[in-house]
Amino acid sequence: MIHCSSLGKTALLIAMAEGNETEDFVLSAKEKGFEVVTGKVGSMDVQKIIAAVETAAKRGGLTDDSYRSQHALYHAILDALQGLGRGPLQLGNILRTVGLRFAVVKGPRTMEEFDDLWIAVSMYGMIGAPIKGHEHEVCGLGVNHL
């Protein structure tokens, strides 16, 4: 059993997991009552990254059509992107690209608090010039109250 004690840690572990580990982390998170979706995105366009995460969350039932739900997800995505870019993320306009795995996790902030819902977005992957071998690892996390 994998120890996932908080929403953010759970999201990061899932995004950073490799191969079959990912399924184990997702299963463990769901057993603890978290809702989870995962995905991959590669782009030089920040809007495409945002759209991929929003689409996965919507299809996975983690968000609905309410403004509150979409707004919380959007800000969690922006916070995660800040972590990737060490500040405001710029990609294509400065010839940078990313290849990322992401996780969106919805549930209580910690396993001790069950009265509020939060949403976390984590991203892990590579960023760099669009030339193989000119990239390095990055990760980002955003957590927002629903």
C-alpha positions in Angstrom: 0.0 0.0 0.0 1.3 3.4 -1.0 1.2 6.2 1.7 -0.8 9.1 0.3 -1.5 11.4 3.3 -2.4 14.6 1.6 -4.0 15.8 -1.6 -0.8 17.5 -2.9 1.5 14.6 -2.1 -0.9 12.2 -3.8 -1.0 14.3 -6.9 2.8 14.6 -7.1 3.4 10.9 -6.5 0.9 10.0 -9.3 2.4 12.4 -11.8 6.0 11.3 -11.0 5.2 7.6 -11.0 6.5 5.4 -13.9 4.9 2.5 -15.7 2.8 0.2 -13.4 3.6 2.4 -10.4 1.0 4.9 -11.7 -1.8 2.4 -11.5 -0.8 1.5 -8.0 -0.7 5.1 -6.8 -4.1 5.8 -8.5 -5.7 2.8 -6.9 -4.3 3.7 -3.5 -5.6 7.2 -3.8 -9.1 6.1 -4.9 -9.2 3.6 -2.0 -8.6 6.6 0.3 -11.6 8.5 -1.3 -9.7 10.7 -3.7 -11.0 11.2 -7.3 -8.1 11.0 -9.8 -7.4 11.6 -13.5 -4.1 11.4 -15.2 -2.8 12.4 -18.6 0.1 13.4 -20.8 0.7 16.6 -22.8 3.6 17.9 -24.8 3.6 21.4 -26.4 5.2 24.7 -27.0 1.9 26.3 -26.3 0.8 27.0 -22.7 -2.9 27.2 -23.8 -2.7 23.6 -25.0 -1.3 22.4 -21.7 -4.2 24.2 -19.8 -6.7 22.7 -22.3 -5.4 19.2 -21.9 -5.7 19.3 -18.1 -9.1 21.0 -18.1 -10.4 18.4 -20.6 -9.1 15.4 -18.6 -10.6 16.8 -15.4 -14.0 17.5 -17.1 -14.1 14.0 -18.8 -13.1 12.4 -15.5 -15.9 14.0 -13.6 -13.7 16.1 -11.3 -15.2 19.4 -12.5 -18.6 20.4 -13.6 -20.1 23.4 -15.5 -20.1 25.6 -12.4 -17.9 28.7 -12.4 -16.5 27.8 -9.0 -15.3 24.3 -10.1 -13.7 25.6 -13.3 -12.2 28.6 -11.6 -10.6 26.5 -8.9 -9.1 24.1 -11.5 -7.8 26.9 -13.6 -5.9 28.5 -10.7 -4.5 25.1 -9.6 -3.2 24.6 -13.2 -1.6 28.1 -13.2 0.1 27.4 -9.9 1.5 24.2 -11.2 2.7 25.9 -14.4 4.5 28.5 -12.2 6.5 25.7 -10.6 7.4 24.3 -14.0 8.7 27.7 -15.3 10.2 29.1 -12.2 7.7 31.9 -12.5 5.4 32.8 -15.4 5.8 30.0 -17.9 6.9 31.0 -21.4 7.4 28.3 -24.0 7.0 28.7 -27.8 7.8 32.5 -27.8 11.3 31.7 -26.3 11.7 28.4 -28.1 11.0 26.1 -25.2 8.8 23.0 -25.1 7.6 20.6 -22.5 6.7 17.0 -22.3 4.6 16.3 -19.1 2.6 13.8 -17.2 -0.1 15.3 -15.1 -2.5 14.3 -12.3 -5.6 16.0 -11.1 -6.8 14.9 -7.7 -10.0 16.0 -5.9 -10.8 15.4 -2.2 -10.0 16.6 1.3 -6.8 18.5 1.7 -5.5 16.0 4.3 -6.8 12.6 5.5 -7.8 14.2 8.8 -10.1 16.8 7.2 -13.1 15.6 5.4 -15.4 18.6 5.5 -13.9 20.6 2.6 -13.1 19.7 -1.0 -9.9 20.7 -2.7 -8.4 20.1 -6.1 -4.7 19.6 -6.9 -2.9 19.6 -10.2 0.6 18.2 -10.5 2.9 18.1 -13.5 6.1 16.3 -14.0 8.3 16.0 -17.1 10.9 17.7 -19.2 11.4 21.3 -20.4 13.9 22.7 -22.7 14.8 23.7 -26.2 13.0 21.6 -28.8 16.2 19.5 -29.4 16.6 16.1 -27.9 19.1 16.2 -25.1 18.7 19.9 -24.3 16.0 19.5 -21.7 15.8 19.0 -17.9 13.3 17.7 -15.4 10.6 20.0 -13.9 7.7 19.6 -11.6 4.9 21.8 -10.5 2.0 21.6 -8.0 -1.1 23.7 -7.6 -3.8 23.2 -4.9 -7.0 25.2 -4.7 -10.1 25.1 -2.6 -13.4 24.1 -4.3 
